[in-house]
Amino acid sequence: MKIAFVQPTEASLINRDFWYVVNTDNPLEYETFIESTALMKCEYDLFDTIKKAEDYLDGIQATEFYKKRMRKELDKIKDDVRIFNWAVA
């Protein structure tokens, strides 16, 4: 599993950046993600951990409003992971 930060390019079909969890252990799901981002004309960065994604977000040059919004979306993923881990345990 990896966390993807997806960003639309100028010619993209979507309007805003978003976080996505990618199952890189499943080749079909991973290939589907890559093809989908290509079709949507988006670029993406993959992170192994939420901490690395947070560090990346801290290091980019962007407005505080943007960083706060992206951190909130990343926190939702973190909460979903905690709930999933609790349910499995």
C-alpha positions in Angstrom: 0.0 0.0 0.0 1.2 3.5 -0.9 -0.3 6.9 -0.5 -0.5 8.9 -3.8 -0.7 12.6 -4.0 -2.4 13.3 -7.3 -2.2 16.7 -9.0 -3.9 17.7 -12.2 -1.9 19.2 -15.1 -3.1 22.2 -17.1 -5.1 20.0 -19.5 -6.5 17.8 -16.8 -10.1 16.6 -16.5 -10.3 17.2 -12.8 -10.0 20.5 -10.9 -8.2 19.8 -7.7 -5.4 17.9 -6.0 -6.3 14.8 -3.9 -4.8 12.0 -1.9 -5.5 8.4 -2.8 -4.5 5.0 -1.3 -3.0 2.6 -3.9 -2.6 -1.1 -3.4 0.7 -1.6 -5.0 0.7 -5.3 -4.0 -2.1 -5.9 -6.5 -0.7 -5.4 -10.0 -4.2 -5.0 -11.5 -5.2 -2.3 -9.1 -1.9 -0.5 -9.4 -2.0 -0.6 -13.2 -5.6 0.7 -13.1 -4.4 3.6 -10.9 -1.6 4.5 -13.3 -3.9 4.3 -16.4 -6.6 6.4 -14.7 -4.2 9.2 -13.7 -2.8 9.2 -17.3 -6.3 9.4 -18.7 -7.2 12.3 -16.3 -3.9 14.0 -17.3 -2.6 14.0 -13.8 0.8 13.7 -12.2 1.3 11.8 -8.9 3.9 11.2 -6.2 3.9 7.9 -4.2 4.7 7.7 -0.5 5.4 4.6 1.6 4.1 6.1 4.8 1.7 8.8 6.0 4.6 10.5 7.8 6.5 10.8 4.5 3.4 12.3 2.8 3.1 14.8 5.7 6.8 15.7 5.4 6.3 16.3 1.7 3.3 18.5 2.3 5.3 20.5 4.9 8.1 21.0 2.4 6.1 22.4 -0.6 5.6 26.0 -1.3 1.9 26.6 -1.0 -0.6 28.8 0.9 -1.5 27.8 4.4 -5.1 27.4 3.3 -4.1 24.8 0.7 -1.8 22.9 3.2 -4.6 22.9 5.8 -7.0 21.4 3.3 -4.6 18.8 2.1 -3.6 17.9 5.6 -7.3 17.4 6.5 -7.8 15.0 3.6 -4.6 13.1 4.6 -6.0 12.9 8.2 -9.1 11.3 6.9 -7.0 8.6 5.3 -5.1 8.2 8.6 -8.4 7.8 10.5 -9.6 5.2 7.9 -6.4 3.2 8.4 -6.8 3.3 12.2 -10.4 2.1 11.9 -9.4 -0.7 9.5 -6.6 -1.9 11.8 -8.9 -1.8 14.8 -11.5 -3.9 12.9 -9.0 -6.4 11.7 -7.4 -6.9 15.2 
